Structure formats: structure tokens, C-alpha cells
Amino acid sequence: MIVSLAALVATLAFCADRIHNGDFFLQLLGGRFVSLHGFASQDPFPTISQGHTWLNQQWLSELSFYWVARAIGFTGLAVAYAALLAFPLLLLLWSCRSKGPVMLVIGAAFYLPVVLSIAHPRAAGFTVLAFSTLVILMTAALRGRFPPTAGIRAQLWWILIPLLFALWANLHGGFVAGLLLVAAVTTGSLLDRRRGLQGALDPVAIAAIAGSGLLAVLTITIATPLGTQIWSYIFSFRNAGIAVVSSEWRSSLHSPAATLYLGAAALLVAWLWSRTPAPRRFTPLLIAGAFIAFGALALRNLVYVGPGIVMLIACSAPDRVPGRGRRKSALAAVVAGLAALLWVTAAEPPRNAPPLGSALVSYAIAHPPRAGLIATYAGTGSYILWRSPHTPVVLNGWLEHFSAAQLRGTYGILDARLRDPMPSVRRLGIGAVIAVRPRAIRSLREHGFVTRFADRNGAYLVKRALGSRPGRRNGTMRATTGQAPARGQHVEASRQPAHDVAVARPPGQ
């Protein structure tokens, strides 16, 4: 049944991954650069942040995505990523396999929705795996199956936890959630020990868990190319401008679906707590409550709630007699088989999100402004730099590397939030804009921009009297006349460097 549920999640994750968005191309862009040039401390891309400090914390995940894409293509990467999202569930459910099929289905049900929110390949997928692995280790310690007190198991504990965090810190910034889990386990265990509950961890085990957390902090600091700057990277997400650009950093309570999910999780926690025989241990409740509260802080934190719920099930739900629930297991296997059939017969490879890969973006790549940068949404900027690394854009997807004023100014122009966009245009050095909103297009025309290309995806506008340079530069075709093309006219995409050809333009793109 466990394998069936994991296979079902893998299938649904692949089916949900229908588009290649800006985050997808951002991962490939960073991975290509690291593969060719190694780790860099200064931003190498032609954005408004070029030459400034580049805290590329998730370089290893970018490199992994790039290598997989080069080896098996974009569709192969989508399949591999779906497996990456499903594998943690396999591990989590195996840790509570004695709890019965109903609890297994409940655990999978809480794991699935938030995993689908990161169905498109991104570094957060590695965080789900790392966090789930840490949940399993902590669950084993709380259940007395992996006591970090003596012998070979103690030595493994002291090795595994720091190694896990060392790897995690090079993949994604979600290791902060892992430190929170260690702190919650330590605090809850101390409280249960003080209450004198039977089965509470002994002081040596509690000290070992707390010590492993402190050692993890040290390991994180020295095990990444960023060194102590990794903490500056974490604090960079306090940038208030990011919430203007991305909804992921807004409170989950602003989303009805996320609020319903958190409410259901809270009800499940209360139900399991009420069914636990007295005297009840406080640790599982504290852990579940901490991650429900953590999930409420921001939408991107919801991915930790599912593994936290599974941990609660493993520590609090009663064991079931083996051999029961065969019908439910068979039903799960049938559903997983039908889902796999749907995957094979109906699911198509992911396509580029609009306007990525469109004639509009291709024209902008082929005809950059004579002076200044191209203002566009961060995801489109990432795609443009993937297609043509020398095309100047205002922003790419590394939002934390731009100031709040730069983010607000760029999106104020793109979303027509500014009555007069020209002060921001001058401050940001904008020479052209890829605008998709009719209001933004009208506003830019009223303030001296000229439409060079337009189709159903939007318009490419250039500042008046700033046409395109003739000839070629950096392998990119430039317009040779100042005449605006016909509406919707097809323009040949820029030629790509030789090292891009293998994965930058798969069949059908």
C-alpha cells in the first residue's frame, strides 16, 4: 500500500507539472553557469544587479537540474522531479507502517496538496526530501528506535545529522525548517522529561539531539561556498519588495484553500491528541503545532506541514494488528495503477508558460534596445537569460538580490501601478519593456514608448528615438531598420551558444 500511495503521488505530481515557468529556467541558468564557470561571488548576469554580491546558496540544486536536463532532456527532468517529490512520502509512510491503512492514507492526503504547489522543478523539492529524512531520524529517536546515547548508533547520529544539514545548505534555504524541528524536539522532550512521563527521553539523549542541532549550525556555516554569508542570504528574504512580486511569501491565511488546509491539519492534531492515552506526551503536539504555525506565516512554508503530520501519526496514533486492511491496500494499488495508466495515455510533456518561447519574447531577444535594459517579469527575465545570456534585463528570478525599490519600480511599470512610470524608467535604466497588460501598454505609449512588436501575448515597446542596433552582437540578430514590424510578425529567435543547444531547445519548443 505504501508503494502504491507513493506511486500515486509521483503520477499526480508529473501530471500537475504542465508548464516550464520562469523558476524552471532560472534553475537551468544557474546550473549552466556553475557548470561552465564554477561558483561565483558576484552576479555575472546582465541585470541591474550585475557585479553586486551574488549569494547563490542553492547552486548544487541548480547544477543537478542542469546535468539531468542535459542527460535526459526536459521531459526526463520532469519525470525525475516527480520521483523526487514522491520518494520522501515513501520514506515517511514506511516510518509509520504499523499505524494501519487509514492513517497511511491520511498522511498521504496531507502530504499531496502542498507538494503539488511545487510540482514544477525547483530547489524546494530537495528541501522536502531533506526535511522528511530529518523527520524520520527524529521520529526514530522519540520512539526509542535510534537512541543517540551509546554505541554505533550514537556515532551514526552525530555523523548523519551534520552531513544532512551540510548537503541541505547547498541545495536550498529550507534548512531553517530543519533547525526549527530540532529545536521543537529538544524543547518538547525537556518538557516531557520534567513532567516525569514514562517513555520520555533521558537527559543524555536530549543533550545529544540539542548538540546535533548546534553542530548542524556550525556545519552549515563552514560547509558552503558562502561561508558566514549564508546567514545574510537567509535574512535577505526579509526584503519587503518580494511580497509585491511573489505571493509565496504572503501569509497562508490570505488564501482560503491554504487556510482550509491548515484548519484540517489542526483538527487532525486535536483528534489524535484526544485519542492518545493519558498521560500524553507533549512533544508530538508541540512539533505539529509549531509547523502549522510556521505554515501560516507564508505559503511556501506549507510544504513542511505534511511531513509534520506524518511525524505526529508515527508518534501518537495507536498501532494496528498486522494483516488487516487488505481491501484498502488493494484499492490503493488499483487507484495507483489507474493513475499510472492516465500518466502513460493522457499526460503530455510540459510546455513553456506564456509568453515564454513566444514570438514576442524571441523578438525582444533579437532586438534589444540601443541603450538600457529590458523590463519584464522576473520569470521572463530568467528565460531570456537562459536563451541569450548577454541580453540585458532589469530582473531575473533571484528576487532576493534586488532591492525593494527596484522590485516595486519594475512591477509598478509592468502592472501599470504608477501614474507616471518615467521616474522609475530613468532610475532603473530601462530602454525597452515587454508588457502583457493592456493598461501598461497604453501607459507606456503615453509616456514616449513606441511599439516594435505586438501579438496576443503582449507588446514589446522601446523608448522613443532608441531603436535597435544594426548588425550582430554576441551571436544575437539585431534589426537593421528602424521600421516597426507588422503586428504578430514572426521573428527568428536568437542563435544560442553551442553549449545551450543540447537542452535549451528540445523538440516541440
C-alpha positions in Angstrom: 0.0 0.0 0.0 2.9 2.4 0.8 4.4 1.9 -2.6 1.0 2.4 -4.2 0.5 5.7 -2.4 3.9 6.9 -3.3 3.4 5.9 -7.0 0.1 7.8 -7.0 1.8 10.9 -5.7 4.5 10.6 -8.3 1.9 10.3 -11.1 -0.1 13.3 -9.8 3.0 15.4 -9.4 4.0 14.7 -13.0 0.5 15.4 -14.3 0.5 18.7 -12.4 3.8 19.8 -13.9 2.2 21.1 -17.1 4.4 24.2 -17.7 8.0 25.2 -17.7 7.9 28.5 -15.8 10.5 31.1 -15.0 11.7 29.2 -11.9 12.4 26.2 -14.2 14.7 28.2 -16.5 16.3 30.0 -13.5 17.5 26.7 -12.2 18.9 25.8 -15.6 20.5 29.2 -16.0 22.3 29.0 -12.7 23.3 25.4 -13.2 24.8 26.2 -16.7 26.8 29.0 -15.3 28.2 26.9 -12.4 28.9 24.0 -14.7 30.9 26.3 -17.1 32.5 28.8 -14.7 32.3 27.4 -11.2 31.0 29.2 -8.1 30.9 33.0 -8.4 30.5 35.6 -5.6 29.5 38.4 -7.9 26.4 38.4 -10.0 27.5 37.6 -13.6 24.2 38.2 -15.4 23.4 41.5 -17.3 20.7 42.7 -14.9 20.6 45.8 -12.7 22.3 43.7 -10.0 25.3 42.7 -12.2 28.6 42.9 -10.4 27.0 43.0 -7.0 27.3 40.3 -4.4 25.7 37.1 -5.6 24.7 34.7 -2.8 23.9 31.7 -4.9 23.0 29.4 -2.0 21.2 26.8 -4.0 24.0 26.2 -6.5 24.0 22.5 -6.1 20.3 22.0 -6.9 20.8 24.2 -10.0 23.7 22.1 -11.1 21.8 18.9 -10.5 18.8 20.1 -12.6 21.1 21.3 -15.4 23.0 18.0 -15.6 19.8 15.9 -15.5 18.3 18.1 -18.3 21.5 17.7 -20.4 21.4 14.0 -19.9 17.7 13.1 -20.5 16.1 16.3 -21.6 13.3 18.5 -20.2 10.7 15.7 -20.2 13.1 13.4 -18.4 13.8 16.1 -15.9 10.0 16.4 -15.2 9.8 12.6 -14.6 12.8 12.6 -12.3 11.5 15.5 -10.4 8.1 13.8 -9.9 10.0 10.8 -8.4 12.0 13.2 -6.2 8.7 14.5 -4.7 7.2 11.1 -4.2 10.3 9.4 -2.6 10.0 11.3 0.7 6.4 10.1 1.1 7.6 6.6 0.7 10.1 7.1 3.5 7.6 8.9 5.7 4.9 6.3 5.3 7.3 3.5 5.9 8.2 5.1 9.3 4.5 4.7 10.4 3.7 1.5 8.6 2.3 -0.1 11.8 -0.4 2.5 12.1 -2.9 1.0 9.7 -4.1 1.9 6.2 -6.4 4.7 7.3 -3.5 6.6 8.9 -1.3 6.0 5.9 -4.0 7.4 3.6 -4.4 10.4 5.9 -0.7 11.0 5.9 -0.5 10.9 2.1 -3.6 13.1 1.8 -1.8 15.9 3.9 1.4 15.4 2.0 0.0 15.7 -1.5 -1.7 19.1 -1.8 1.3 21.2 -0.8 3.7 19.1 -2.8 1.6 19.8 -5.9 2.3 23.5 -5.2 5.9 22.9 -6.1 5.2 20.5 -8.9 7.4 22.4 -11.3 11.1 21.6 -10.9 12.7 23.8 -8.3 15.1 23.6 -5.4 12.3 23.3 -2.8 11.9 19.7 -4.0 15.2 18.8 -2.4 14.1 20.5 0.8 11.1 18.2 1.0 13.4 15.2 0.8 15.9 16.6 3.4 13.2 17.6 5.8 11.4 14.3 5.5 14.7 12.5 6.2 15.2 14.6 9.3 11.6 13.8 10.4 12.3 10.1 10.1 15.5 10.4 12.2 13.8 12.5 14.9 10.8 10.1 14.9 13.1 7.2 15.4 14.8 8.9 18.4 11.5 9.8 20.0 10.3 6.2 19.6 13.5 4.8 21.1 14.5 3.0 17.9 17.5 5.1 17.2 18.8 6.4 20.6 21.7 8.8 20.3 23.2 7.6 23.6 25.8 4.9 23.1 27.5 2.5 20.6 27.5 2.6 16.8 24.0 4.2 16.7 25.3 7.2 18.7 28.2 7.6 16.3 25.8 7.4 13.3 23.6 10.1 14.8 26.4 12.5 15.2 27.5 11.9 11.6 24.2 11.8 9.9 22.7 15.0 11.2 25.6 17.3 10.4 26.1 15.6 7.0 22.4 16.0 6.2 22.5 19.7 7.0 25.8 20.2 5.2 24.2 18.8 2.0 20.9 20.6 2.6 22.6 24.0 3.0 24.0 23.7 -0.6 20.6 22.7 -2.1 18.0 25.1 -0.6 17.5 27.6 2.2 14.8 25.4 3.8 17.3 24.0 6.2 16.0 26.7 8.6 12.9 24.4 9.0 15.2 21.6 9.9 16.7 23.7 12.7 13.2 24.5 13.9 12.4 20.8 14.0 15.4 20.0 16.1 14.5 22.9 18.5 10.9 21.7 18.8 12.0 18.1 19.5 14.5 19.3 22.1 12.0 21.6 23.8 9.2 19.1 23.9 11.5 16.4 25.2 12.7 18.6 28.0 9.1 19.4 29.0 8.0 15.8 28.9 11.1 14.8 31.0 10.3 17.5 33.5 6.7 16.1 33.8 8.2 12.7 34.6 6.3 10.9 31.8 7.0 7.3 31.1 8.9 6.9 27.8 10.3 10.4 27.8 13.9 10.7 26.5 16.7 10.6 29.1 18.8 13.7 29.6 21.8 12.2 27.6 19.5 11.7 24.5 18.0 15.2 24.8 21.5 16.6 25.1 22.6 14.6 22.0 19.7 16.0 20.0 20.3 19.6 21.1 24.0 19.1 20.4 23.4 17.8 16.9 21.4 20.9 16.2 24.2 23.2 17.4 26.7 21.1 15.4 24.4 21.5 12.3 24.6 25.3 12.7 28.4 25.1 12.6 28.3 22.7 9.7 26.0 24.9 7.7 28.4 27.9 8.2 31.5 26.1 7.0 30.2 23.6 4.5 29.0 26.0 1.8 31.0 28.3 -0.5 29.1 31.2 1.0 30.6 30.7 4.5 29.1 33.0 7.1 27.3 34.9 4.3 24.8 32.1 4.1 23.0 33.7 7.1 23.0 37.0 5.2 21.2 35.1 2.4 18.6 33.8 4.8 17.9 37.3 6.2 17.7 38.8 2.7 14.2 37.3 2.4 13.0 40.0 4.8 13.0 42.2 1.7 9.6 43.7 1.7 9.6 44.0 -2.1 9.5 40.3 -2.6 5.9 40.1 -1.5 5.0 42.5 -4.3 6.4 40.1 -6.8 5.7 36.7 -5.4 2.6 35.5 -3.4 4.7 32.7 -1.8 5.9 35.0 0.9 2.5 36.2 1.9 0.7 34.7 4.9 -1.2 31.5 4.1 -4.2 32.9 5.9 -4.8 35.2 2.9 -5.5 32.1 0.8 -8.8 30.3 1.5 -7.5 27.0 0.3 -4.4 27.2 2.4 -6.4 28.3 5.5 -8.7 25.3 5.0 -5.7 23.0 4.7 -4.2 24.4 8.0 -7.6 24.1 9.7 -7.9 20.5 8.7 -4.4 19.8 10.0 -5.3 21.5 13.3 -8.4 19.3 13.6 -6.5 16.2 12.9 -3.9 17.1 15.5 -6.6 17.7 18.1 -8.3 14.4 17.2 -5.1 12.4 17.5 -4.2 14.1 20.8 -7.6 13.4 22.3 -7.3 9.7 21.4 -3.8 9.3 22.9 -4.0 7.5 26.3 -3.1 9.7 29.3 -0.6 10.8 30.3 0.0 12.3 26.9 3.5 13.3 25.7 3.7 17.0 24.8 6.5 16.6 22.2 4.4 15.4 19.1 1.8 18.1 19.8 4.4 20.8 20.1 6.0 19.7 16.8 2.7 19.6 14.9 1.6 22.9 16.3 4.9 24.6 15.5 4.8 23.6 11.9 1.2 24.5 11.4 2.1 28.0 12.8 5.2 28.0 10.6 3.0 27.1 7.6 0.6 30.0 8.4 3.5 32.5 8.2 4.0 32.1 4.4 2.6 29.9 1.7 6.0 28.5 0.8 6.2 27.1 4.4 3.2 24.8 3.8 5.5 22.0 2.4 6.6 21.3 6.0 3.1 20.6 7.4 2.6 17.3 5.6 5.8 15.6 7.0 5.0 17.1 10.4 1.5 15.5 10.3 3.1 12.1 9.4 5.5 12.5 12.3 2.5 13.1 14.6 0.9 9.9 13.3 4.0 7.9 13.8 4.4 9.1 17.4 0.8 9.3 18.6 -1.5 7.1 16.6 -2.1 3.5 18.0 -0.5 0.6 16.3 -2.8 -1.7 14.3 -2.8 -5.5 14.1 -0.8 -6.7 11.0 -2.8 -8.3 8.3 -5.9 -6.1 8.4 -6.9 -3.6 5.8 -6.1 -5.7 2.8 -9.1 -4.4 0.9 -8.0 -0.9 1.4 -4.5 -1.7 0.3 -5.8 -3.4 -2.8 -8.0 -0.3 -3.5 -4.9 1.9 -3.2 -3.0 -0.3 -5.6 -5.8 -0.1 -8.1 -6.1 3.7 -7.9 -2.3 4.0 -8.3 -2.5 1.7 -11.3 -5.2 3.8 -12.9 -3.2 6.9 -12.3 -0.2 5.4 -13.9 -2.4 4.5 -16.9 -3.6 8.1 -17.1 0.1 9.2 -17.0 1.0 7.0 -19.9 -2.0 7.6 -22.1 -3.1 11.2 -21.4 -0.3 13.2 -19.9 1.7 15.4 -22.3 5.2 16.7 -21.7 5.3 20.2 -20.0 5.1 23.2 -22.2 6.5 26.7 -21.8 4.3 29.1 -19.8 3.2 32.1 -21.8 4.8 34.2 -23.0 8.0 32.1 -22.7 9.1 30.9 -26.0 6.7 33.1 -27.9 7.4 35.3 -30.9 7.1 38.3 -28.6 10.0 37.2 -26.4 12.0 36.0 -29.3 11.7 39.4 -31.0 12.8 41.1 -27.8 15.9 38.8 -27.6 16.7 39.5 -31.2 16.2 43.3 -30.9 17.5 44.6 -27.6 17.4 48.4 -27.1 20.3 50.5 -28.2 20.8 51.7 -24.6 19.3 50.4 -21.4 17.8 47.2 -20.1 14.6 45.3 -21.0 12.0 45.5 -18.2 9.9 42.3 -17.9 8.6 40.0 -15.3 11.3 38.1 -13.3 10.3 34.7 -14.8 10.5 36.1 -18.3 13.9 37.7 -17.5 15.2 34.3 -16.4 14.0 32.7 -19.6 15.6 35.4 -21.7 19.0 35.0 -20.0 18.7 31.2 -20.5 18.1 31.7 -24.2 20.6 34.6 -24.6 22.9 35.2 -21.7 24.1 38.6 -23.0 20.7 40.2 -23.4 20.3 42.9 -20.7 17.2 42.7 -18.5 16.2 44.5 -15.3 15.3 41.5 -13.2 15.7 37.7 -13.1 14.2 35.3 -10.7 16.8 35.8 -7.9 14.4 38.3 -6.3 16.3 38.4 -3.0 19.2 40.1 -4.8 17.3 43.1 -5.8 16.2 46.0 -3.5 12.6 46.6 -2.6 12.7 49.9 -4.6 13.9 48.0 -7.7 11.2 45.3 -7.4 8.4 47.8 -6.8 9.6 50.1 -9.6 9.8 47.4 -12.2 6.5 45.8 -11.3 4.9 49.2 -10.9 5.7 49.8 -14.6 4.6 46.3 -15.7 1.4 46.3 -13.8 0.6 50.0 -14.5 0.5 50.9 -10.8 2.4 54.1 -11.4 0.7 57.2 -12.7 4.0 58.4 -14.2 6.4 55.5 -14.9 9.2 57.6 -16.3 11.0 58.3 -13.0 11.3 54.6 -12.5 12.3 54.1 -16.1 15.1 56.5 -15.7 16.2 55.2 -12.3 16.3 51.6 -13.5 17.9 52.4 -16.8 15.1 50.9 -18.8 15.3 51.1 -22.6 12.5 48.7 -23.6 9.6 46.9 -21.9 7.9 43.5 -22.6 4.4 44.5 -21.4 1.5 42.0 -21.2 -1.2 44.1 -19.6 -3.2 46.5 -21.9 -3.2 49.2 -19.2 0.6 49.1 -19.0 1.0 49.2 -22.8 -1.3 52.2 -23.0 0.6 54.0 -20.2 4.0 53.4 -21.8 2.8 54.7 -25.2 1.5 57.8 -23.5 4.9 58.4 -21.9 7.1 58.1 -25.0 7.5 54.4 -25.7 7.0 53.0 -29.3 5.6 49.6 -30.0 8.1 47.5 -32.0 6.2 44.2 -31.9 2.8 43.0 -30.7 0.8 39.8 -30.6 -1.7 38.1 -28.4 0.9 37.7 -25.6 1.6 41.5 -25.3 3.8 44.1 -26.8 7.5 45.0 -27.0 8.0 48.7 -26.6 11.1 50.8 -26.9 11.8 54.3 -25.7 11.2 56.8 -28.4 14.3 57.5 -30.6 16.0 54.5 -29.2 15.8 51.9 -32.0 17.8 48.7 -32.3 21.4 48.5 -33.3 22.1 47.1 -36.7 24.2 44.0 -37.2 25.2 41.3 -34.8 26.5 41.2 -31.3 27.2 38.2 -29.1 25.5 35.9 -31.5 22.2 37.8 -31.4 20.5 39.1 -34.5 19.7 42.8 -34.4 17.1 44.7 -36.5 18.7 46.6 -39.5 16.0 49.2 -39.9 14.0 51.4 -37.5 10.7 50.3 -39.0 8.3 48.6 -36.7 7.3 45.1 -37.8 3.8 44.1 -38.7 1.6 43.1 -35.8 2.3 39.5 -34.9 5.2 39.2 -37.4 7.3 36.2 -36.8 10.9 36.9 -35.9 13.7 34.3 -35.9 14.9 33.6 -32.4 18.4 34.5 -31.4 21.2 32.0 -32.1 22.3 30.2 -29.0 25.8 29.4 -27.8 26.9 25.9 -28.7 26.7 24.6 -25.1 23.0 25.6 -25.0 21.9 23.5 -27.9 21.6 20.2 -26.1 18.9 21.3 -23.6 17.8 24.8 -24.5 15.6 23.9 -27.4 14.0 20.5 -27.1 11.7 19.1 -29.8 8.5 21.0 -29.9 9.7 24.1 -28.1 
